[in-house]
Amino acid sequence: MRFLLSILLNGLFVLISAKLLSGVAVDGYVTAIIVGVVLGLVNAFIKPVLTILTLPITVVTLGLFLLVINGLMVLAVDALIPGFAVDGLLWAIGFSLLLTVLNAVLGISDRKETK
């Protein structure tokens, strides 16, 4: 149940981020949910490989290159999902940052339940 709620909230966050950023467009809530799921899968499987491959430049830029990697992951999802459009790398980085902030504020990212 918690996983389903997390997916629905992430879809809502994608929709809110698209409304706040003029360079990002989402067709509807269902598309936003799909974007959230695909973005999660891309971040789980492709991002670690890219992070390891670009480790030297990440160290030299003191970790700022990770913002570029996050933007590239958003652009990859843009290429995969027809109802999702991002105008460029800077908008993708902004979208990624805003999505991260929204997830962190509501604490749904990786918080464990306490009993």
N, C-alpha and C positions, 0 to 999 in steps of 0.2 A: 504494500500500500504506500509506503514511504517513497519507493522508487517511482511509482506512478505520479505521486504528488510532485516529486522533484522534476520529472519530465514536463508536467503541465506548467509548473512555475517557470522553468527554463524557457518554455515556449512563450510565456507571457513576457519574460525579460527580453527575449529576442524582439518581440513586437514593440515593447516600450523603447528599446534602443533604436529600432528602425524609425519610430515616430520622432525621437529626439534628434537624430542625425539625418540631415537632408541628403547625404550621399549614399544612404542605405534604404532599400525598399523591400518590403515583404508583402506578398499578395493577400495573405490572410492568416488566421490563427493556426489552421492546420499546417500550412506551409511553415509557420514559425516553429511549431512543434517538430516537424521533420528537420528543419535547420538545426534546432537544438540537439536532436538525437545524432544527426550526422556529424555535427561539430564535435560532440562528445566522443564519437567513434574515431574521428580523424585525430583528435587530440590524444586519444588513448594509444593509437597504433602508429601513426606517422610522425607525430611531433617528437617522441623520444628519439627516434632514429635521426631526424634532422638536428636535434639538439646535440647529440653525440658527434655527428659529422661536422657541425659548425662550432665545436667547443673552442678551438683556438681563437676564432674571431669574437666569440662570446666573452672569453676571458680578456681579450685586448680592449673590448668596449665596455668592460665592467658589467656585463650582463644586459646591456641595452639592446644587443642584437636579438635577444629573446622577444622583444616587441615586434621586430620584423618577422620572426618566425610565427608569432601569433597572427600577425596580419596575413601572412602567406597561407596559414591554415584557413582563415576566413575566406580568402580568395579561392582556395581549393573547393570549399563548400559552395561558394558562388558559382563555380563552374559545374558543380554536380546537380544543384537544385534549380529547376527552371523558374520558380516563382520568387527567387531571392536574387537581388542585384546589389552589388557594391561598386561604387564609381572608381575606386583606385586603392592603392596600398595605404595611403594615409587615412582614408575613411575606414578601411578594414582594421587598422591599428586602433583607431578611435572606437570602433564598434567592439573590438575585443576588450579594450580597457573598460568601457562602460558596462559590458556584460559581466566582467569580472567584479566590478564594484557592486553591481546589483546583486550578484550571487553572494558576495561577502557580507553585504549589509543584512541580508535576510538569513545568512548562515546556513545555506543549504548545500554548500559545496562538498565538504567531507566531514561534517560534524557527526560524531557518534552519539547514540542515545545513551543517557544515563538512567539507571533504574533505581 
